[in-house]
Amino acid sequence: MLRSLADYIETVGIKLHPSEGVRIKALDPSHVMLVDFYVPVSAFEEYLVEKEANLVINLETVSKILRRASKSDKLMISSDGSKLTLGFISKGGAVRSFMLPLLSGSYEEVPELSLEFQVQAKILGATLSSALSILEDVGDVLRFKVGKDGISLIAASDLGEVEFIFSIMTGTLIDYQISDESFGGFTNSYAMNYISLLTTLAKLSEIVTIKLGQDMPCEIELEMIGGARLKLYVAPRVE
């Protein structure tokens, strides 16, 4: 997740709590996308945080280090308050450690969002990832067409249009809820380059929940292994 986020955001604060776990909330510089990533204490093999702390890091630097890890490595993160140590522990127990300074200055915490959505759809992560991998090659804008029976993801270019239709009837949605029976549907547009952050990450989630409201930011939540959760909010494009 951090490696993917490095393409959008330069600096993030990692908030660590002794009993609640780890949380990262960050806005991209243009304030179009908000990321809220949470990992509970139960997801860690070992977790020792003496007091609540914020570690401010440069994502590009951390991303370069994380690319050195193999899939079988365990990740170790430690800090003494002035520097951050990232360690990769191999199956054989060998440890490779990388130390980098923490960024100075206070970290501005991103406020909580309170949004009332009209539609909620649940879809398999692999299904969403497959659709996005095709749509992101078609156009720079992703449209969510929302109706009573389901949603469509649409991308278009000078060469044509590609549409993926998801509904309960076709078995491509696990669950679909609308706020009231008088709901008439709507279409929202979002910048593709922000939504495509999920093309790879959605593969890590069994179920993805998409929440939408007319002319509102979308909320896309990924349920990940160990109880970890990633929420992505993207502001709509103004046509």
C-alpha positions in Angstrom: 0.0 0.0 0.0 2.8 2.4 0.9 4.6 1.7 -2.4 1.4 2.4 -4.4 0.7 5.6 -2.4 4.2 7.0 -3.0 3.1 7.8 -6.6 0.5 10.3 -5.2 1.7 11.7 -1.9 5.2 12.8 -0.8 4.9 12.8 3.0 2.7 10.9 5.4 2.3 10.5 9.2 2.1 7.0 10.6 0.0 7.2 13.8 0.8 4.4 16.3 -1.4 3.7 19.3 -0.5 1.2 22.1 -3.9 -0.6 21.9 -5.6 0.5 18.7 -2.9 -0.2 16.1 -1.5 1.7 13.2 -3.3 4.3 11.1 -2.3 6.4 8.1 -4.5 9.2 6.9 -3.3 11.4 4.0 -4.5 13.9 1.4 -2.8 14.2 -1.9 -1.4 17.7 -2.7 -4.4 18.6 -4.9 -6.9 17.5 -2.2 -8.7 15.3 -4.6 -7.9 12.0 -2.9 -7.9 11.0 0.8 -6.5 7.7 2.0 -7.3 6.1 5.3 -5.3 2.9 6.1 -5.8 1.1 9.3 -4.0 -2.0 10.7 -5.2 -3.4 14.1 -2.9 -4.7 16.8 -4.2 -8.2 16.1 -2.7 -8.2 12.6 0.9 -8.0 13.9 3.0 -11.0 15.0 4.7 -8.7 17.5 3.5 -5.2 18.5 5.1 -3.0 21.2 4.2 0.7 21.3 4.8 2.3 24.7 2.9 5.5 24.0 0.9 7.2 21.1 3.2 8.6 18.5 3.3 10.0 14.9 6.1 9.1 12.6 6.4 11.5 9.7 8.1 9.8 6.7 9.1 10.5 3.1 7.1 8.0 1.1 9.4 8.0 -2.0 12.4 7.0 0.2 10.4 4.3 2.1 9.0 3.0 -1.2 12.5 2.5 -2.6 13.4 0.5 0.5 10.3 -1.6 0.4 11.0 -2.6 -3.2 13.9 -4.6 -1.9 11.7 -7.0 0.1 10.7 -10.4 -1.2 7.2 -11.9 -0.8 8.4 -14.3 1.9 10.0 -11.6 4.0 8.5 -10.3 7.3 8.5 -6.6 7.8 9.9 -5.1 11.0 9.4 -1.4 11.8 11.0 0.3 14.8 11.8 3.8 15.9 13.5 5.7 18.7 11.7 8.9 17.9 14.5 10.4 15.7 15.0 7.7 13.1 13.0 4.9 11.5 14.4 1.4 10.9 12.9 -0.9 8.4 14.0 -4.5 8.5 13.3 -7.5 6.3 13.4 -10.9 8.0 13.9 -13.8 5.7 12.5 -17.3 6.3 15.9 -18.3 7.6 15.9 -15.5 10.1 18.4 -13.2 8.4 17.7 -9.5 8.9 18.4 -6.7 6.5 18.0 -3.3 8.1 17.7 0.2 6.6 17.7 3.3 8.7 16.4 6.7 7.7 15.7 9.9 9.5 12.2 10.9 10.5 11.0 14.2 9.1 10.9 17.1 11.6 7.9 19.3 12.3 4.4 18.7 13.4 2.0 16.5 11.4 -1.3 18.0 10.5 -4.0 15.4 11.2 -6.6 14.9 8.5 -10.2 15.4 9.9 -12.8 12.6 9.9 -15.3 12.6 7.0 -19.0 12.4 7.6 -20.9 11.6 4.4 -24.3 10.2 3.8 -24.3 8.0 0.7 -27.3 6.9 -1.4 -25.8 3.6 -2.7 -23.6 0.8 -1.3 -22.3 -2.0 -3.5 -20.1 -5.0 -2.5 -17.9 -6.6 -5.1 -15.1 -9.2 -5.2 -11.7 -7.5 -5.1 -10.4 -9.6 -8.0 -13.4 -8.6 -10.1 -12.9 -4.9 -9.5 -9.2 -5.2 -10.2 -9.8 -7.0 -13.5 -12.2 -4.3 -14.6 -10.0 -1.4 -13.6 -7.0 -2.9 -15.4 -8.9 -2.6 -18.7 -10.7 0.7 -18.0 -7.5 2.5 -17.1 -6.1 1.9 -20.6 -9.2 3.3 -22.2 -9.6 6.8 -20.9 -8.6 9.4 -18.3 -12.1 9.7 -16.7 -14.0 6.9 -15.0 -17.8 7.2 -14.8 -19.9 5.4 -12.2 -23.4 5.0 -13.6 -25.7 4.2 -10.8 -29.2 2.6 -11.1 -31.8 0.8 -9.1 -30.4 -2.7 -10.0 -26.6 -2.0 -10.0 -23.7 0.1 -11.1 -21.7 0.4 -14.3 -18.0 1.5 -14.6 -17.4 3.3 -17.9 -14.4 4.7 -19.6 -14.3 6.3 -23.1 -11.8 7.6 -25.6 -11.8 8.7 -29.3 -11.7 5.0 -30.2 -14.9 4.1 -28.3 -16.3 3.2 -24.9 -15.9 0.3 -22.5 -18.6 -0.4 -19.9 -18.6 -3.0 -17.1 -22.1 -3.7 -15.7 -22.3 -5.1 -12.1 -25.6 -6.3 -10.5 -26.9 -8.9 -8.1 -28.8 -10.6 -10.9 -25.7 -11.3 -12.9 -23.8 -12.4 -9.8 -21.1 -9.7 -10.2 -22.3 -7.9 -7.0 -22.3 -9.6 -3.6 -24.7 -7.0 -2.2 -26.4 -3.9 -3.4 -28.3 -1.3 -1.3 -30.0 2.0 -2.2 -31.2 4.6 0.3 -34.9 4.6 -0.8 -37.3 3.1 -3.3 -37.7 6.5 -5.1 -34.1 6.5 -6.1 -33.8 7.4 -9.7 -30.1 6.9 -10.4 -27.2 9.3 -11.3 -23.8 9.3 -13.0 -20.6 10.6 -11.3 -17.2 11.1 -13.0 -13.8 10.7 -11.3 -10.2 11.1 -12.5 -9.0 7.7 -13.5 -5.4 8.2 -12.2 -6.7 8.2 -8.6 -9.1 5.3 -8.9 -6.4 3.2 -10.7 -4.5 3.2 -7.4 -6.9 0.3 -6.6 -6.0 -1.8 -9.7 -3.3 -3.6 -7.8 -4.5 -3.1 -4.3 -8.0 -4.6 -4.9 -6.3 -8.0 -5.5 -5.3 -8.0 -1.8 -9.0 -7.7 -0.7 -11.6 -10.4 -0.9 -14.5 -7.9 -0.7 -14.5 -4.3 -1.8 -17.3 -1.9 -0.7 -18.2 1.0 -3.0 -20.3 3.9 -1.6 -21.7 6.6 -3.9 -23.9 9.7 -3.7 -24.9 12.1 -6.5 -22.1 14.7 -7.0 -20.3 13.4 -3.9 -16.9 11.9 -3.3 -16.9 8.1 -3.7 -15.8 5.9 -0.8 -14.1 2.6 -1.7 -13.2 0.3 1.2 -10.9 -2.7 0.9 -11.1 -5.4 3.6 -7.6 -6.9 3.9 -5.9 -9.7 5.7 -5.6 -9.6 9.4 -8.4 -7.1 9.8 -6.6 -4.3 8.0 -8.7 -1.8 6.1 -8.1 0.7 3.4 -10.5 3.5 2.6 -10.1 5.6 -0.5 -12.1 8.8 -1.0 -12.0 10.6 -4.4 -13.7 13.9 -5.2 -15.9 14.0 -8.3 -14.8 15.8 -11.4 -16.8 18.9 -12.3 -17.8 18.6 -15.9 
